[in-house]
């Protein structure tokens, strides 16, 4: 006898399949939290309560989701043959082309909504469209910058980090009705781009063997691993640290550097007690990537605590943030509890 399914059974199943195809678990916290943190940081720098800028926060989240979903789907779709050759799992494998095409069209339509809303702001609109352009140039033929060495690295860092972070920053200035600070925007841009460079170099180094077996000519596959490591360690990482230092100076708060010291304490304990390896860009066994946890957990916490010191209502913003992004916080809490006891 055939099983019968109610609408209540079917809808969660469709939702799970959609979440799988757009790879939401891979970018919801890791990609969005640093972008949202730029919004918090800009509000703190402007001495404007975060909670009063909630329309900007909502717009940032809603505008970023279509782009993240779009790049996840087209990346898997254009990588399908190479992934099959390398024996890698691909989330579009086994999915019908009409379904994938429908998902892509929905994400594009959602992105066009925000482009239309921001049509009267050339700077904001340009930054938002540049993120989509970078996504497309990275994956789609005939451009497919992913296979064109350094162009792919620059494209991914720009689309995944630089332009979305600048959208969040400029939107905060607009919502606060304040003039854009050139020094602040440059600091945010350098930090986001350098952080993005480290991210894509780490990803390409991790995937180098698979790319080699499938013939995908990424930057890390075209050159020796040492070249990508040096670019990440001696160019991207120092720029990231300098920009982060500039942001902290402009924030004029002791909380972000204090939590940075606590993060460093936990990192030393991980190395000492759990024999873990600190990684800047080169993959190693039993590793953690330096500063990733700080950006995902401690930096937004520091910013929202700073905001709450000036306006207690921002404690509500803190609660909402960790309701939306709880996974890394819970993991860090568990690790910190065990490491401090050790």
C-alpha positions in Angstrom: 0.0 0.0 0.0 1.4 3.4 -1.0 2.4 5.7 1.8 0.2 8.8 2.1 1.8 12.2 3.0 0.0 15.2 4.3 1.0 18.8 3.4 2.6 19.0 6.8 4.9 16.1 5.9 5.8 17.4 2.4 6.6 21.0 3.3 9.4 20.2 5.8 10.9 17.7 3.2 10.9 20.4 0.5 12.5 22.8 3.0 15.2 20.3 3.9 16.0 19.6 0.2 16.2 23.4 -0.6 18.5 24.0 2.4 20.7 21.2 1.2 20.9 22.5 -2.4 21.7 26.1 -1.4 24.2 24.8 1.2 22.8 27.1 3.9 24.7 25.2 6.7 28.0 26.2 5.1 27.4 30.0 4.9 24.6 31.0 7.3 27.0 31.7 10.2 30.5 31.6 8.6 29.7 34.1 5.9 26.9 36.3 7.4 28.2 36.9 10.9 31.3 38.9 9.8 29.1 40.9 7.5 26.6 41.6 10.2 29.5 42.5 12.6 30.5 45.3 10.2 27.0 46.7 10.7 27.4 46.5 14.5 30.9 48.0 14.3 29.7 50.9 12.2 26.8 51.7 14.6 29.2 51.6 17.6 31.7 53.9 15.8 28.8 56.3 15.1 27.6 56.1 18.7 24.1 55.1 17.4 22.2 52.4 19.3 22.1 49.2 17.2 18.5 48.5 18.1 17.4 51.8 16.5 18.9 50.6 13.2 16.9 47.4 13.0 15.5 48.1 9.6 19.1 48.2 8.2 19.9 45.0 10.0 16.9 43.3 8.5 17.7 44.6 5.0 21.3 43.3 5.3 20.3 39.8 6.2 17.5 39.6 3.7 19.7 41.0 0.9 22.6 38.7 1.6 20.7 35.4 1.6 19.7 35.4 -2.1 23.3 36.1 -3.2 24.7 33.4 -0.9 22.1 30.9 -2.1 22.8 31.9 -5.8 26.6 31.4 -5.6 26.2 28.1 -3.8 23.9 26.7 -6.4 25.7 27.9 -9.5 29.1 26.8 -8.0 27.8 23.3 -7.5 26.0 23.3 -10.9 29.1 24.4 -12.9 31.4 22.1 -10.8 29.2 19.0 -11.3 31.3 17.3 -14.0 34.6 18.0 -12.2 33.3 16.8 -8.8 32.1 13.6 -10.5 35.6 13.1 -11.9 37.2 13.7 -8.6 34.7 11.6 -6.7 33.5 14.5 -4.6 29.8 14.9 -3.5 27.8 17.5 -5.3 24.5 18.7 -4.0 23.0 19.3 -7.5 23.8 15.7 -8.5 20.5 13.8 -9.0 18.5 17.0 -9.0 16.5 17.8 -12.1 17.7 20.8 -14.2 14.2 22.5 -14.1 14.3 22.4 -10.3 17.9 23.9 -10.2 16.9 26.5 -12.8 13.9 27.5 -10.7 16.0 27.9 -7.6 18.5 30.1 -9.5 15.8 32.2 -11.0 14.1 32.7 -7.5 17.5 33.9 -6.0 18.0 36.3 -8.9 14.5 37.7 -8.6 15.0 38.2 -4.9 18.3 40.0 -5.6 16.6 42.3 -8.2 14.1 43.3 -5.5 16.9 44.9 -3.5 18.5 46.3 -6.6 15.2 48.1 -7.3 14.8 49.3 -3.7 18.3 50.8 -3.8 18.0 52.2 -7.3 18.2 55.8 -5.9 21.5 55.2 -4.1 24.3 54.7 -6.8 27.0 53.7 -4.2 24.9 51.1 -2.4 23.4 49.7 -5.6 26.9 49.5 -7.3 28.3 47.6 -4.3 25.4 45.2 -4.2 25.5 44.5 -8.0 29.3 44.1 -7.8 28.9 41.2 -5.3 26.5 39.5 -7.8 28.9 40.2 -10.7 31.8 38.7 -8.8 29.8 35.6 -7.9 28.9 35.1 -11.6 32.3 35.7 -13.0 33.8 33.3 -10.5 31.6 30.3 -11.6 29.9 30.8 -14.9 31.4 30.1 -18.3 32.8 31.5 -20.5 34.4 33.6 -17.8 34.8 31.0 -15.0 37.5 32.9 -13.1 37.7 30.0 -10.7 39.9 28.3 -13.3 42.0 31.4 -14.1 44.4 31.5 -11.2 44.7 34.8 -9.3 41.6 36.2 -10.9 39.5 33.5 -9.2 41.1 34.3 -5.8 40.4 38.0 -6.2 36.9 37.4 -7.5 35.9 35.1 -4.6 37.3 37.4 -1.9 35.4 40.3 -3.4 32.1 38.5 -3.9 32.0 36.6 -0.7 33.4 39.3 1.7 34.5 42.6 0.3 31.3 43.9 -1.5 28.7 42.4 0.9 30.6 43.8 3.9 30.7 47.2 2.2 27.0 47.0 1.5 26.3 46.4 5.2 28.7 49.3 6.2 27.2 51.9 3.8 23.7 50.8 4.6 24.4 51.6 8.3 25.6 55.1 7.4 22.4 55.6 5.4 20.1 54.4 8.1 21.9 56.5 10.7 21.6 59.5 8.4 25.4 60.2 8.8 28.0 61.0 6.1 30.2 58.1 5.1 33.6 58.1 6.7 36.3 57.4 4.2 38.8 56.1 6.8 36.3 53.8 8.3 35.1 52.4 4.9 38.7 51.9 3.7 39.6 50.0 7.0 36.5 47.8 6.6 37.3 47.2 2.9 40.9 46.1 3.6 39.9 43.9 6.5 37.1 42.2 4.6 39.1 41.7 1.4 42.2 40.3 3.2 40.0 38.0 5.3 38.3 36.8 2.1 41.7 36.2 0.5 42.7 34.0 3.4 39.5 32.1 3.2 39.6 31.3 -0.5 43.3 30.4 -0.4 42.6 28.0 2.5 39.7 26.5 0.6 41.8 26.0 -2.6 44.7 24.5 -0.7 42.3 22.1 1.0 40.8 21.1 -2.3 44.0 21.1 -4.3 44.3 17.3 -4.8 40.6 17.1 -5.9 41.1 20.0 -8.3 44.3 18.4 -9.7 42.5 15.1 -10.4 39.6 16.8 -12.1 41.7 19.3 -14.0 40.3 22.5 -12.4 43.1 25.1 -12.7 42.7 27.2 -9.5 45.4 29.4 -8.3 46.5 26.9 -5.7 46.6 24.2 -8.4 48.5 26.2 -10.9 51.2 27.1 -8.4 53.0 25.2 -5.7 51.3 25.2 -2.3 54.1 27.4 -0.9 53.1 30.3 -3.2 49.5 30.3 -1.9 50.8 29.9 1.7 53.1 32.9 1.3 50.4 35.0 -0.3 48.0 34.2 2.6 50.6 34.4 5.4 52.8 37.3 4.4 50.4 39.5 2.4 46.7 38.9 3.3 47.1 38.2 7.0 49.3 41.3 7.8 46.8 43.5 5.9 44.0 41.9 7.8 45.6 42.6 11.2 46.5 46.2 10.3 42.9 46.8 9.2 41.5 45.2 12.3 43.8 47.3 14.4 42.6 50.4 12.6 38.9 49.5 13.2 39.6 48.9 16.9 41.3 52.3 17.3 38.3 54.0 15.6 35.9 52.1 17.8 37.5 53.6 21.0 36.3 50.7 23.1 38.3 48.3 25.4 35.9 45.4 24.9 37.0 44.1 21.5 40.7 44.0 22.3 39.9 42.5 25.8 37.9 39.7 24.2 40.7 39.3 21.6 43.0 38.6 24.5 40.6 36.0 25.9 40.4 34.4 22.5 44.2 34.2 22.4 44.2 32.6 25.9 41.8 29.9 24.6 43.9 29.4 21.5 47.0 28.8 23.6 45.1 26.4 25.8 43.9 24.5 22.7 47.5 24.1 21.4 48.8 23.1 24.8 46.1 20.8 26.1 44.5 19.4 22.9 47.6 19.5 20.7 45.8 21.5 18.0 47.6 23.4 15.3 47.1 27.1 14.6 46.6 27.7 10.9 46.9 31.0 9.0 46.1 29.6 5.6 47.8 26.2 5.1 45.7 23.1 6.1 47.1 20.9 8.9 45.8 18.0 10.9 43.8 18.9 14.1 43.8 22.6 13.2 41.8 25.8 13.8 42.1 28.9 11.6 43.4 31.8 13.5 40.8 34.6 14.2 37.9 32.7 12.6 36.4 32.0 16.0 37.0 35.5 17.1 35.1 36.9 14.1 32.3 34.4 14.5 31.7 34.7 18.3 33.8 37.2 20.2 33.9 40.2 17.9 30.1 40.5 17.5 29.8 39.9 21.3 32.3 42.7 22.0 30.5 45.1 19.7 27.1 44.5 21.1 28.3 44.7 24.7 30.0 48.0 23.9 26.7 49.2 22.4 24.8 48.0 25.4 27.0 50.0 27.7 25.7 53.1 26.0 22.1 52.0 25.6 20.8 49.0 27.6 18.3 48.2 24.8 21.1 46.8 22.7 21.0 43.8 25.1 18.0 42.8 23.0 20.1 43.1 19.9 22.6 40.8 21.5 19.9 38.2 22.3 18.5 38.4 18.8 22.0 37.9 17.3 22.7 34.7 19.2 19.2 33.4 18.5 19.9 33.8 14.8 23.5 32.5 15.0 23.8 30.1 18.0 26.0 27.3 16.7 29.4 28.8 17.0 28.6 30.4 20.3 27.5 27.0 21.8 30.6 25.3 20.5 32.9 28.0 21.9 31.1 28.0 25.2 31.6 24.2 25.5 35.3 24.5 24.5 35.9 27.4 26.9 34.3 25.6 29.8 36.6 22.6 29.3 39.7 24.6 28.6 39.4 26.9 31.6 38.9 23.8 33.8 42.0 22.2 32.3 
